[in-house]
Amino acid sequence: AEVQGEFAAKGTEQAFVFIHGFNTSFEDAARRTAQIAYDLELPVVPLMYSWPSRGRPDPKSYVTDETNVEWTEPHLEAFMTGVAKNNGGKRVHIIAHSMGNRALTKVIQRVTQNLSRDVANPAFHRIFLAAPDIDAEVFGRLSSAFSGSGSSVTLYAAADDRVLWASHYIHSYPRAGEIRSNSYAYAQQVVGNVVDSLRRLTQTVEQDRAQLEQHPPDAG
């Protein structure tokens, strides 16, 4: 009811959910959510999901954040299900940053299934994955989870993200959002599979939507 009131107060049909990443306190996440809403220069209802990051940039805190972002998965699932179920048919976008993409990628399919949504009626509108700190190969395998979850999925890779570089070093494998600006070949190696997976996902979504439009299911 409170969210519905915000839609009415702002006179808008759109909202976004921001899911923060590593080294982000509750206060920092709130500020970033407000900054995104301000920078958009559009009437939009800003929503934030905050998980218990330690809000510190040291290695021990990084490991703790990895545990906490895994712990938060069922809570994020419940939150996103509630948002999608109670938005009154409004368009809700998702912006996930860094380590926050791990939780989102793991729960988005369950949210879609909870709501019995599909490609013709996605649970959310646009989904933005900013510098995702998740294993690139694992993300490639899980990317099909976004089918039916959003009208479009956009992955933003970062060329000089120190956290992603450190994560690559710690885990010994490339991250989905990582690109090294001085090596095009390396960039292909890191995100090539991810881009291919998203391209196939987009094609599948469009094909399924076209098929449903031509042959709608029998209402009976």
ABEGO torsion letter per residue (X at the ends): XAAAAAAAAAGBABBBBBBBBBGBBAAAAAAAAAAAAAAAGBBBBBBBBBBBBAGBABAAAAAAAAAAAAAAAAAAAAAAAAAAAAAGGBBBBBBBBEAAAAAAAAAAAAAAAAAGBBAABBABBBBBBBGBBBBAAAAAAAAAAABGABABBBBBBBAABAAAAAAAAAAGBBBAABBBAABAAAAAAAAAAAAAAAAAAAAAAAAAAAAAAABBBBAX
